[in-house]
Amino acid sequence: MDQSQLTEQDMTKDCLYDEKQMLSLYTTFLIEAACPNTRGEIMRIITESQQVQFEVFNAMKARGWYPVKNAPMPEVAQALQKAHENN
């Protein structure tokens, strides 16, 4: 294989990165939007983008390209408590 060609793993990784970046930008745009119609449309786009991001993530995880481990329940409870304290 020509080393200048991207592998399926490289392309999928790039896709996941792009989706994360786009979601960040859409969220910023949503925060700054004043028009209710614009906000609604941005929310629709965010929901679609989140679904795509999750599908790409799951595809990577299923192929072993994005290994994850489950957090122990005490750590989850601690993170939730901390999040509630910050709100």
VENLIN-V55476 format. One record per helix or strand. SS is the DSSP state (hx for helix, st for strand). FROM is the first residue (numbers start at 1). TO is the last residue. Records with the same first field share a line. If there is no record, write none. Layout:
SS->FROM-TO  FROM-TO
This chain:
hx->8-32  36-62  73-86
